[in-house]
Amino acid sequence: MITRSPLAPAAFPALPDIAGVTCRVARAHYKQWDRCDLSYVELAPGTTVAGVFTRNICCSSEVEIGREQVKGGTGRALIVNAGNSNAFTGYRGREAVEQIMAQVADHLGCSASEVFVSSTGVIGVPLPKDKARAGVAAALTAEPCSWESIAETIGTTDTFAKGSAASAIVGDRTVHIAGIVKGSGMIAPDMATMLGYIFTDAAVAPALLHQMLSRATGGSFNAITVDSDTSTSDTVLLFATGAAGNAPLASWDDAGADALYAAIEQVALDLAQQVVRDGEGASKFIEIAVSGAVSDDSARRVALAIANSPLVKTAIAGEDANWGRVVMAVGKAGEPADRDRLAIRFGDHWVARDGLPVDGYDEAPVAAHLKGQDIRVGADLGLGEGRATVWTCDLTHGYISINADYRS
């Protein structure tokens, strides 16, 4: 029985229907569970697509094929398998993906290159072709389902379905954006660290769509970490059906491009933070803000060193105001830093400045902050204008329990 994360939102959000998008789910039985584990999203002809993928060298065939597919700029369908990542499975894994692509393409009368496939779950087990064939056949004829149903279906160790929505004015039209994501463990920034799918009814040229997704990824999916591990299957795809009827956007200078990007960025950040809130075994949502670095990139690397530190994460799990561990993490990052200029805070309370504890340091308000669920940690390096923010969670016994039994 999966226990819902204490950091989960009260309910799945209301997501708008996106014209040109139809969702269906089915059971392929990739694992010994009684739940839907195959998702099918049908997209209207003319839908454009952009994607970003994991940089993990041991990636799945789905990722390798997807990298090539997005260069074509169009998509007609998405298939997501849960329970089996189909990674590190050689030619058999690739054949399974190609079989799924051909089966869906034959159904839709489109090119196989317009059928995108993602898989998530156990590594090293080839996706069973017979189960894939039967599951896809069932999905193709299933009744349309809700966003919540498909968000639940793409999950593995997730404890809640994750979705987000926004809207924007593009020209004289209101366009809508809806996104879903799965992710709970094996989460570290290196493109994106989960499976995420964002849909809009706006009309956008593929090149601009890719620029928007790549830019939005930097401050969202690339700014989260649960356990510092980058998955073999990470994929984020952005589809634009064009059904809103706006004048197609092809340049950042086009009316409404900035508004659409802001809405996509909002959805991406919300989804990314929900992944952290569902971190395996998490009880605290942690924001790490670094300022005063020599550059933004340097600040980001320092922030990730803090966010990925088991000692920092376990201290926060234990509600221990052990700011010395933050100092340690700054020092190990390999970035320019000066011990005698460093300042550390928890919440709004500075605990150390200029290499020393602050005068009259009172741990009581810091301890009170650490008893909450949303924790803020700050480090100012005092060297420049560089700054970055990343999000993580604490490290508890729950993480060990989940991952020790994952394959069962």
N, C-alpha and C positions, 0 to 999 in steps of 0.2 A: 504494500500500500504506500503510494507516494504521498508524503506530507507536504502540503502547500507551503512555499517559502513564507516566512513571517514578513518578508519585505515586498510581497506581491501586492499589486493594486487590488482594490476592493472587487473589481469586476472587469471583464473584458470590455474594452471601449466600443462605442458605437462607430462602426466604420461604414462609409457610404458605399453604395453600389458604384462600380466603375464601369461605364458603358464600354462594351467590347471585351469584357472579362467574365468568364463563367467558371465557377469552381466546382469540382466533384471529388469525392473520396471513395476508397474501396479498401478491401482487405486482401493483401497479398500473402500474409502469414510469413513474413521474412524472419520473424522470431516466434517463440512459443508464447504468444499473447493473444487475447481476444479483443482486438481493437483495430481500427482502420490504420493502415500504415503506408498507404499509397495515395498520393495527391495528384490530381490532374487539373490543370488550369488551361482552358481554351481561350485563345486570343484572336481578336478580329483581324481579318486580312489588312495588311498595311501597318500593323503594330511595329514600332521601332524598339530596339533593345540596346542596353549598355550593360556591361558587367565588369566586376572586379573579382579576382580569384586569389586563393592562397599562394604564398611563395614557398610553401613547404615542398622540398624537392621530391619527397615520396608521395606526391599527390595522386588522386584517383584518376581513372580514365574519364570520368565525368568532367573533371576540371580541365584536363588536357584538351578534350574535345570542345568544351565550352569556350576556352580561350580563342580557338579558331572560329567558332560559330559567331561570336559577337562581332567579328570583323565584317560579317555580312550585313549587320545592322537591322535585321528583321527577325521577328519571332511569331510563331503561330501557336505554340503550346509549351507548357512546362510540366514535367513529371518529377515528383520528389518521392524517393523511397526512404522510409525510416526503419531502423533496426539492422541495417547492413550498409556499411560505408562503401563496399565494393572497391576499397583501396588496397594496394599491394596484392593485386589478384591477376596480374599479367594479361595475356591475350584473352583469357576466359572472361575477365571482367570487362574488357573493351567490347567483346562480342555481345555481351549482355546489354550494354548501353546501345550499341548499334541496332540490336534487335528491337529494343523499346522505341528508338527513334523511327525505325522503318515502320513499325506497327502503327504508331500514332500518325505518321506522315501519310500512310495509306488510307487511314480513316478520314483525314482532313483533306487529302488531295493536295498536299503541299510538299515542299522539299524537306528531306530528313534534316537538313542543316538548320531548319527553322524550329526544330523540336529540341528543347533544352532539358537536360536530365541532371538531377542532383541526387546524391545518396548520402545517408548519415547513419552511423552506428558502429558496429564492430569492424575492426580492420582485419584484413587477411582472409576473408571468406568470400569467394566469388558469388555474385548475385545469382541465385538460381534462375535459369532461363524459363523453366516451366512455370514457376510461381510468378515470375515477371510477366509472362505472356497472359496468364489467367488474370492476374491482378489488373493489368492494363485494360484488358477486354472488359472487365467489370467496371472499371472507372469510366471508360468511354461512354457507357450507357447508363451510368448512375444518375440519380436525380441531382440537380444543382444544389449546392449546400452553402452555408453561411461562411463568412470569414473566420468566425470562431472555430467552426468545425475543421477547416483546413489548417488553421494555426495549431490546433490540438494534434492533428494527424502528422504534421512534420516533426513533432517533438520526439525526444528520446528520454533523457533523464530530466527534462523540463518538468517543473511542478505546476506551471500555469501557462496558458496560451497567451501569446504576446502579439499585440497589434497596436497600430497608431494611425492617425489620419490628420489631414490638413486640407486647406483649400487656398486658392489664389485667384487673382483677377489677371487674365491674360488677354490683352486687347479688350474686346467687349464681352468676353465670356468668363464665367466662373468655372474653373477647372478643379478637379478633386484628386486627392492623393490618398491611397490606402496602402499600408505595409504590414507584413507579418514577418516574424523571425523565430528561429529556434536556436537555443544555445543555453548551456548551463555549466558545462565543464569543458576542458581542453580549449580554453579561451585565453588568447593573448594577441595583441595587435600585430598584424603582419599582413595587412590588406583588410581583412575582416575575419572574424573568428567564429563562424557559425554559418547557418544558411539563412539568408534574408532576401525577401522579395518585395519590391515596391512597385505599385501600379498607379498610373495616372491616365486620365482621359484627354490630356493635352496632346496637341500635335507638336512633336519636337523632332528635328533632324537627328540622326544617330550620332553624329560627331559632337553636337552640342550636348546631347543627352549623356554621352560618355564623360564629357568635361564636368557636367553637373554632378554626376555620381562620384567621380574621382575626387572632386573637391569636397563634397559632403562627407566622404569616407574618412578624410583626414582627421576631422574633429569629432568623429562619432565612433564608427566601428574600429578605427585605428587608434582609439584613445581609451580602450577598455582592456582589462585583464582580470582573469579569475585565478589562473594558476601558472601563467607564463608559457603554456604549451599551445603551439600553433597547429591547428588541425590539418589533416591531409585533404579535407573536402571543402574547406571554406569557400563560400560563393555568395555574392550579392548581385542580384540582377534587378534592373530597373526597366520596366516596360511602359511604353506610351502608345495608347491605342489611337489617338487622334480623334476620338468620337465626340469630343466637346465642340469641334468645329471651329476652333480658333485658327487664325492665320498661322501656318506652321512656323515655329521658332527655329531659326538657323544660326542666330548670332546672339551674343550677350547684349548687343545693342538693340535687339528687337523688343518692342513694347511688351512688358510682362515677363521677360526672361528672368530678371532679378527676383520678381515676386514668386515665380515658380520655383526657382532655386531655393529661396528662403523656406518655402513649404517643404521641399524635399529634404533639406538640411534638418528641419525641425523633426520630421518623421524619422530620419536616420538616427538622430541623437536620442530620441525617445526610445526607439527600439533597442539601441545599443545599451542604454542605461537599464532597460528592463532585463537584458541578458545578465548584467552584473547583479541585479536584484534577485535573480534566480540562480546565482552562483551556487554550485553544489555545496550544501551544508552551511550556506551563508546566514549570518544573523545581523550583519552590519553592512550598510552601503557606505562606501568611503570615497570622498573626493580628495584628490591630491593636487594641490595648486602650487606650482613653483614659479617664482618671480626672481628678477635680478640676475638672470643668467646672461652669458655672453651672447646667446642667440636663442631663438625659439626652439630650434632643433636640440640644442644643448639642454634647455629647460625640460623638453619632453623626455630626453633620455634620463635625466635625473629623476623626474616624476615617476617614470616606469621602474627605476631602480628601487624607489621607495615602495611603489605599489606592488612589486613582485617579491618583496622581502618577506620570507616566512616569519622572521622575527617581528617585523612590524605588524604583520597581519594577525599573528597569534596574540601579540600584546593587546591589540584592539579587541580581539575576540574576548580576552580576559578583562577588558575595561581597565587596563593598566596604562597609566600615563607615562610610559617609559620612552621619553623623547630622545634618549640616547640612541635608541635603535634607528630613529629617523636620521640622526647625525651620521651614524654608521652607513646607512644606505646612500646618503648624499656622497660620502667620501669614497664609496666603492664604485660609483657610477662611471668613473674614468673621465669625467668632464671637469672643466676649470671650476674650482671652488677654493675658497679661503676660509679656513676654520675660524679665523678671527673676525670675519665679516658675516658669518652665517647667523640667521635668525630662524627660529622654529615656533610654530603656533599650533594649538589644537582649538578648533572652533575660532572664536574671536580672541582667544587668550594667548598672548605671547609668553612662552616659557623660557626661551633663551635668546640672547642677542650678543653679537660681537664675541662669540666663542665662550660665553658664560651664561649661567642661569640668570634670569632677570632679578633685579633687586626686589626683595620682599615677595618672591614667588610663592603663590598660594595654590596648592594643588587641588583644593576643593572644587572650584568651578570647572577645572579641566576634567576632574573625575566625573562631575555631573554631566558634562557634555558626552563623555564616553559611554555613559549609561543609555544614551539614546540609540536609535536605529540608523540615523543619518549622521555620519561623522565627517568632519572637515579637518584636513591636515594641511598646513602650509609651510613652505620653506622659502626664505628669501636669501639669495646668495650674495647680494650686495655688489655685483660685478658689472651689471649692464641692464639692458631693457628687455632681454628675452624672457618669455613667459609661456607656460603651458599648463593645461589641466587634463588629468586623466582620472578614470574612475575604476575602482576595484571593490572587493569585498573582503571580509575577514576570513581567516582559515580556522576551521573548527574540526572536531572529531567527526562530524558528519561527512566532511569531504573524504576522509579515509574510508569510512564505512561504505559510501557509495561506490568508490573506485576499486575497493578491494573485492567487491561482488559484482562488478559491472557486467562481465560476460554471462553471468547466471541470471 
